């Protein structure tokens, strides 16, 4: 079953605003939402991409508009 639109919207906002001080909390929220989805669900894949972006943020990289971590240090 796909992720509820309101939940997806809230998570998208949290991911886009994540920074070093909030990234661990946001990762937990995304992982919890992803755990309830089937691996073949399109939202499961989308949340996986968000987790990759959050991992870059946790490592100190800044994600640009293209989603490319670009190697910039924050």
C-alpha positions in Angstrom: 0.0 0.0 0.0 1.5 3.4 -1.0 2.4 5.9 1.6 -0.3 8.3 2.7 0.0 11.7 0.8 0.1 13.7 4.0 2.8 11.6 5.5 4.8 11.7 2.3 4.5 15.5 2.2 5.6 15.8 5.8 8.6 13.6 5.3 9.6 15.4 2.1 9.6 18.7 4.0 11.6 17.2 6.8 14.1 15.7 4.4 14.5 18.9 2.5 15.1 20.9 5.7 17.4 18.4 7.4 20.7 19.6 8.7 23.4 18.1 10.9 21.5 18.7 14.1 18.2 17.0 12.8 19.5 14.4 10.3 19.5 11.5 12.7 15.9 12.1 13.8 14.8 12.5 10.1 16.6 9.3 9.1 14.6 7.5 11.9 11.3 8.9 10.6 12.0 7.9 7.0 13.2 4.4 8.0 10.0 3.9 10.1 7.8 4.9 7.2 9.8 2.8 4.8 9.5 -0.3 7.1 5.8 -0.4 6.5 6.1 -0.5 2.7 6.6 -3.5 0.3 10.0 -3.5 -1.4 8.3 -3.2 -4.8 6.3 -0.1 -3.8 7.4 3.1 -5.6 7.4 5.0 -2.3 9.8 2.4 -0.8 12.3 3.2 -3.6 11.7 7.0 -3.2 12.3 6.8 0.6 15.5 4.9 -0.2 16.8 7.8 -2.3 15.9 10.2 0.5 17.9 8.0 3.0 20.9 8.2 0.7 20.6 12.0 0.6 20.3 12.1 4.4 23.4 9.9 4.7 25.3 12.5 2.7 24.0 15.3 5.0 25.0 13.2 8.1 28.5 13.0 6.5 28.7 16.7 6.2 28.0 17.1 2.5 25.6 19.7 1.1 23.0 18.3 -1.3 22.3 20.6 -4.2 19.1 21.0 -6.3 20.1 18.1 -8.5 20.5 15.8 -5.5 24.2 15.5 -6.3 26.3 15.7 -3.1 29.0 17.4 -5.1 31.6 17.0 -2.4 31.0 20.3 -0.7 31.6 20.3 3.0 29.1 21.9 5.3 
